[in-house]
Amino acid sequence: MKIKINGREQEVSVTDLSIAGLLKIAKVESAEMVSVQLNGCFVDKADTDKTFVKDSDEVDFLYFMGGGV
């Protein structure tokens, strides 16, 4: 199936792919610190193992960085 990850189209060979599985396949470091949007909607961290990606979906991994002066 083809999906977009952070704006780049990618081919994924797994058909029953959860967001949690996609985080592993994409080798996202510190996955617990990443927010995920699926087709523009945020996915609750508790639902990443039961939310599945389908063909043509758009997934964004959002990394928040702290900082200060």
DACORDA-V401755 format. One record per backbone hydrogen bond with DSSP energy under -1.0 kcal/mol. CO is the residue of the C=O (numbers start at 1). NH is the residue of the N-H. E is the energy in kcal/mol with one decimal. If there is no record, write none. Layout:
# DACORDA-V401755
CO NH E
CO NH E
This chain:
# DACORDA-V401755
1 12 -3.2
2 56 -3.6
3 10 -3.4
4 59 -3.5
5 8 -1.9
8 5 -2.7
10 3 -2.5
15 17 -1.3
17 53 -3.2
18 22 -2.4
19 23 -2.4
20 24 -1.4
21 25 -2.7
22 26 -2.8
23 28 -2.5
24 27 -1.2
30 33 -2.7
31 34 -1.5
35 62 -3.3
36 43 -2.8
37 60 -2.4
38 41 -1.6
41 38 -3.1
44 47 -2.1
45 48 -1.1
47 50 -1.1
48 20 -2.4
51 19 -2.3
54 57 -2.0
57 4 -2.5
58 39 -3.6
59 6 -3.0
60 37 -2.5
62 35 -2.4
